[in-house]
Amino acid sequence: MQASSDPRQVHIALGQRSYPILIGTGLIGRPSTWESVSSGVGAVIVTNQLVAPLYADRLARALSPRHASVRTVTLPDGEEHKHWQTLNLIFDGLLESGCDRKTVLYALGGGVVGDMTGFAAACYMRGVPFVQVPTTLLAQVDSSVGGKTAINHSLGKNMIGAFYQPQLVVCDLDTLATLPDREMSAGLAEVIKYGPIADLEFLGWIEDHIDALRARDPQALAHAVRRSCEIKAWVVGQDERETGLRVILNFGHTFGHAIEAGLGYGQWLHGEAVGCGMVMALHLSHRLGLVDAAFVDRCVALIRRAGLPTMGPALGADRYLELMRVDKKAEAGEIRFVVIGPPGQAQLRPAPDALVREVIADCCR
């Protein structure tokens, strides 16, 4: 995008588990980026088949002055591989290389790589340090921040995992230049969500700059990533383990996770499912009397302009409800939804099945 620049920092305040998020250009290949990470120990870069040829060697060269050895574990790409068998490939690489509990793992890739590397770091020898190096917009603005790590199960998304914070998050905006357009749109879903749940001024900014974001304007992307991380840092700093406030970050995810599991992981990108899930959650918010139709139309128009689907797949209402009852926010079989009301604020509440069925009928082909 542009020459290297001093990175912006967003701080995650979690006491002894606090860490910075660095946002800028030219960061991966700059040795000074990694100065806060433990030195003199071994390092393992965990990446995937698409990202490795683009950035793995650059990262390894930048890390080599700090680490006694730098190895790479390359995983298959895609949400459909986010399971135990792929997780074991990371453990195989760590054990075969004789990695100890001071070894630092670097998650170089999108949300799947970040989630799996973080979960592996939480488990290996009961916990080793790791660093997030997200290379997709979705990972930079959401999944790399906050310490949620997991793998999928055929019956539910991200149902097996741990809260485990990284030492550092490095958002190198240059990596967004290599993203396919579909992945860019998927990332915009997680940017858009921060407006309705927390910041109407940011929602208006996104509306004014959505075309620039899709065109990968460097200044627009820098602001979107920074503001998204600021909002998430504020939420996570108050509720690290999602016992209250943090649940608002799941706006659109209850419907979205049902879409992913119902279709089969990898058929829709996570951001596509979340974008459509937000449409459904907005319609539910309206039916609950929390927002007016004009606000729903405004948000749906923005989601559409981002290149995201606004009509869900016809899985059938019974199947949607079945999948959503195993959502992590469900209690005693009662589905609880993140809804908007009033605009700029979110809340968690149940909804009658009959109302949810109406939403599914209106929002799904």
C-alpha positions in Angstrom: 0.0 0.0 0.0 2.7 2.5 1.0 6.1 2.7 2.6 6.6 1.6 6.2 5.3 3.9 8.8 5.2 4.1 12.6 2.4 1.9 13.7 -0.6 3.1 15.7 -1.3 1.3 18.9 -4.4 0.2 20.6 -4.0 -1.2 24.1 -6.0 -4.2 25.6 -6.1 -3.5 29.3 -6.3 -6.9 31.1 -3.9 -6.5 34.0 -1.0 -8.9 33.7 -2.5 -10.2 30.4 -2.5 -6.8 28.8 -1.0 -6.4 25.3 -0.8 -3.9 22.4 -2.3 -4.1 19.0 0.0 -2.6 16.4 -1.7 -1.2 13.2 0.3 0.1 10.3 2.1 -0.8 7.0 5.3 -2.7 6.5 5.2 -4.3 9.9 5.7 -8.0 9.2 9.2 -7.6 7.8 10.4 -5.0 10.3 12.5 -6.6 13.2 11.5 -3.7 15.5 7.9 -4.9 15.3 8.7 -7.9 17.5 10.8 -6.3 20.2 8.3 -6.9 22.9 8.3 -10.7 22.3 10.5 -13.0 24.3 13.9 -13.4 22.7 16.4 -16.3 22.6 13.8 -19.0 22.5 12.4 -21.0 19.6 9.6 -19.8 17.4 7.0 -21.6 15.3 5.1 -19.8 12.6 1.7 -21.4 12.0 0.2 -20.5 8.7 -1.8 -22.0 5.8 -1.2 -23.0 2.2 -2.3 -19.7 0.7 -0.6 -17.3 3.2 2.7 -19.1 3.5 4.1 -18.3 0.1 3.2 -14.6 0.5 4.5 -13.8 4.0 6.0 -16.7 5.9 9.6 -16.1 4.7 9.3 -12.4 5.3 8.2 -13.0 8.9 10.8 -15.7 9.5 13.6 -13.3 8.4 12.3 -10.6 10.7 12.1 -13.0 13.6 15.5 -14.7 13.1 17.5 -12.1 15.1 15.3 -12.7 18.2 14.8 -16.5 18.2 17.2 -19.4 18.5 15.3 -21.1 15.7 12.2 -20.3 13.5 10.2 -23.2 12.1 7.0 -23.2 10.1 3.9 -25.4 10.3 1.6 -25.1 7.2 -2.1 -26.0 7.5 -4.7 -26.6 4.9 -6.8 -23.5 4.2 -10.5 -23.1 4.9 -13.1 -23.2 7.7 -13.9 -26.8 6.8 -10.4 -27.7 8.2 -11.0 -26.0 11.6 -11.2 -29.3 13.5 -9.3 -31.7 15.7 -7.4 -33.4 12.9 -5.9 -30.1 11.7 -5.2 -29.0 15.3 -3.1 -32.1 15.7 -0.9 -31.0 12.8 0.2 -28.1 15.0 0.9 -30.4 17.9 2.8 -32.8 15.6 5.0 -30.0 14.4 5.7 -28.8 18.0 6.5 -32.2 19.3 8.6 -33.3 16.4 10.7 -30.1 16.7 11.2 -30.6 20.5 9.5 -27.4 21.3 9.4 -26.5 25.0 7.1 -24.3 27.1 8.9 -21.1 26.2 8.5 -21.6 22.5 6.5 -18.7 20.9 3.8 -19.5 18.4 3.0 -16.9 15.6 -0.4 -17.2 14.0 0.1 -15.9 10.5 -3.2 -16.0 8.6 -6.9 -15.3 8.9 -9.4 -16.2 11.6 -9.1 -19.9 11.2 -5.3 -19.9 11.7 -5.5 -17.5 14.5 -8.2 -19.4 16.4 -6.4 -22.7 16.0 -3.0 -21.4 16.8 -4.3 -19.7 20.0 -6.1 -22.9 21.0 -2.9 -24.9 20.4 -0.9 -22.4 22.4 -3.4 -22.7 25.3 -3.1 -26.5 25.3 0.5 -27.3 24.5 2.4 -28.0 27.7 -0.6 -26.3 29.4 0.2 -23.0 27.8 2.9 -21.4 25.7 3.1 -17.7 24.5 1.7 -16.8 21.1 1.4 -13.8 18.8 -1.4 -12.9 16.4 -0.4 -11.8 12.9 -3.7 -11.5 11.1 -3.7 -11.2 7.4 -7.4 -10.7 6.6 -9.6 -7.8 7.4 -11.9 -9.9 9.5 -9.1 -11.2 11.6 -7.6 -7.8 12.1 -10.8 -6.1 13.3 -12.2 -9.0 15.3 -11.0 -12.6 15.7 -7.3 -11.8 16.5 -8.3 -9.5 19.3 -9.6 -10.6 22.7 -8.3 -14.1 23.2 -11.2 -16.3 22.0 -9.7 -19.5 20.5 -11.6 -22.5 19.3 -12.2 -25.3 16.8 -15.5 -26.3 15.2 -17.7 -29.3 15.9 -20.1 -30.7 13.3 -23.0 -29.7 15.7 -21.8 -26.2 16.4 -19.2 -23.5 15.5 -16.4 -22.7 17.9 -17.9 -25.0 20.6 -14.5 -26.4 21.7 -11.9 -23.8 22.8 -10.4 -21.6 25.5 -10.0 -18.0 26.4 -6.2 -17.4 26.0 -4.7 -14.0 25.3 -1.8 -13.4 22.9 1.3 -11.4 23.8 0.9 -9.1 20.8 -1.3 -8.5 17.8 0.3 -7.1 14.6 -2.1 -5.8 11.9 0.0 -5.2 8.8 -2.4 -3.4 6.5 -0.2 -4.4 3.5 -1.6 -7.9 3.7 -5.0 -6.7 2.8 -3.8 -5.9 -0.7 -3.7 -9.7 -1.5 -7.2 -10.4 -0.2 -9.7 -11.6 -2.7 -12.7 -9.3 -3.0 -15.0 -11.9 -1.4 -12.7 -12.0 1.7 -12.6 -8.2 1.9 -16.4 -8.0 1.9 -16.5 -10.7 4.6 -14.2 -8.6 6.8 -16.4 -5.6 6.3 -19.3 -7.4 8.1 -17.3 -7.4 11.3 -16.4 -3.7 10.8 -20.1 -2.8 10.2 -21.3 -4.6 13.3 -19.5 -2.1 15.6 -21.7 0.7 14.5 -25.2 -0.6 15.5 -23.9 -2.0 18.8 -21.7 0.8 20.0 -21.0 3.8 17.8 -23.5 5.5 15.5 -20.9 8.0 14.5 -18.7 5.2 13.2 -21.7 3.7 11.4 -22.1 7.0 9.6 -18.4 7.0 8.7 -18.6 3.5 7.3 -21.6 4.6 5.2 -19.6 7.5 3.8 -16.5 5.4 3.1 -17.8 2.0 2.2 -16.7 2.4 -1.5 -13.2 3.5 -0.4 -13.0 0.5 1.9 -14.0 -1.9 -0.8 -11.4 -0.3 -3.1 -8.8 -0.8 -0.3 -8.0 2.9 0.3 -5.1 2.8 2.8 -6.3 5.7 4.9 -9.9 4.4 5.1 -8.7 0.9 6.0 -6.3 2.2 8.7 -9.2 4.1 10.3 -11.6 1.2 10.1 -9.2 -1.2 11.7 -8.1 1.2 14.4 -11.7 2.2 15.4 -12.9 -1.4 15.3 -10.0 -2.5 17.6 -10.6 0.4 19.9 -14.3 -0.6 20.4 -13.4 -4.3 20.9 -10.6 -3.4 23.3 -13.0 -1.3 25.3 -15.5 -4.2 25.5 -12.9 -7.0 26.2 -11.2 -4.8 28.9 -14.5 -4.8 30.8 -15.6 -8.4 30.2 -12.7 -10.7 29.1 -14.6 -14.0 29.4 -18.0 -13.0 28.0 -20.0 -13.1 31.1 -21.9 -9.9 30.3 -21.0 -6.9 28.0 -18.8 -8.8 25.6 -21.8 -10.8 24.3 -22.8 -7.7 22.2 -19.8 -8.5 19.9 -21.9 -11.5 18.8 -24.4 -9.4 17.0 -25.5 -11.4 13.9 -23.6 -14.4 15.0 -26.4 -16.6 16.4 -28.1 -16.6 13.0 -24.8 -16.6 11.2 -23.3 -19.6 13.0 -26.5 -21.5 12.2 -26.0 -20.7 8.5 -22.4 -21.9 8.6 -23.2 -25.2 10.4 -26.4 -25.8 8.4 -24.7 -25.4 5.0 -21.5 -27.1 6.0 -18.4 -25.1 7.1 -16.7 -23.3 4.2 -19.8 -23.0 2.0 -20.2 -19.4 3.2 -17.4 -17.4 4.6 -17.8 -16.5 8.3 -18.3 -12.8 7.5 -20.9 -13.5 4.8 -22.9 -15.5 7.4 -22.5 -12.8 10.0 -23.6 -10.1 7.5 -26.8 -12.0 6.7 -27.2 -12.8 10.4 -27.1 -9.1 11.2 -29.9 -8.6 8.7 -32.0 -11.3 10.5 -31.1 -9.9 14.0 -32.1 -6.4 12.8 -35.5 -7.7 11.6 -35.9 -9.4 15.0 -35.1 -6.2 16.8 -37.8 -4.4 14.8 -40.3 -7.1 15.6 -39.5 -6.8 19.3 -40.2 -3.1 19.0 -36.7 -2.0 19.7 -35.8 -0.2 16.4 -37.9 1.3 13.6 -38.0 0.1 10.1 -36.0 3.0 8.8 -33.0 1.9 10.9 -33.3 -1.6 9.7 -33.4 -0.5 6.1 -30.4 1.8 6.7 -28.2 -1.0 8.0 -29.4 -3.6 5.5 -28.5 -1.2 2.7 -25.0 -0.8 4.1 -24.6 -4.6 4.4 -25.6 -4.9 0.8 -23.3 -2.2 -0.4 -20.4 -4.1 1.3 -21.0 -6.9 -1.1 -22.6 -9.2 1.5 -25.6 -11.5 1.2 -28.8 -10.1 2.8 -31.0 -13.2 2.2 -30.2 -16.4 4.1 -30.3 -20.0 2.8 -33.5 -21.9 3.1 -32.5 -24.4 5.7 -36.0 -24.4 7.2 -37.1 -22.8 10.4 -36.9 -26.0 12.4 -33.3 -26.5 11.3 -32.3 -22.9 12.2 -33.9 -23.3 15.6 -32.3 -26.6 16.2 -28.8 -25.2 15.4 -29.3 -22.0 17.4 -30.3 -24.0 20.5 -26.7 -25.2 20.8 -25.4 -21.6 20.5 -23.1 -20.6 23.4 -25.5 -17.9 24.4 -28.4 -20.3 24.8 -29.5 -21.2 28.4 -31.6 -24.3 29.2 -32.5 -24.6 25.6 -33.7 -21.0 25.4 -32.1 -19.1 22.5 -30.9 -15.7 23.4 -30.2 -13.1 20.7 -28.1 -10.0 20.5 -30.5 -7.4 19.3 -30.3 -3.6 18.7 -32.2 -1.2 20.8 -32.0 1.7 20.8 -29.6 2.2 17.8 -26.0 2.4 19.0 -26.7 0.0 21.8 -27.1 -3.8 22.0 -28.8 -6.2 24.4 -29.1 -9.9 24.9 -32.7 -11.2 25.2 -34.8 -14.2 24.2 -37.5 -14.1 21.6 -40.6 -16.3 21.1 -40.0 -19.1 18.5 -43.0 -17.8 16.5 -41.3 -14.4 16.1 -38.1 -16.0 15.1 -39.9 -18.1 12.5 -41.4 -15.0 11.0 -37.9 -13.5 10.6 -36.6 -16.7 9.0 -39.5 -16.8 6.6 -38.9 -13.1 5.6 -35.1 -13.3 5.4 -34.4 -16.6 3.8 -34.9 -17.8 0.3 
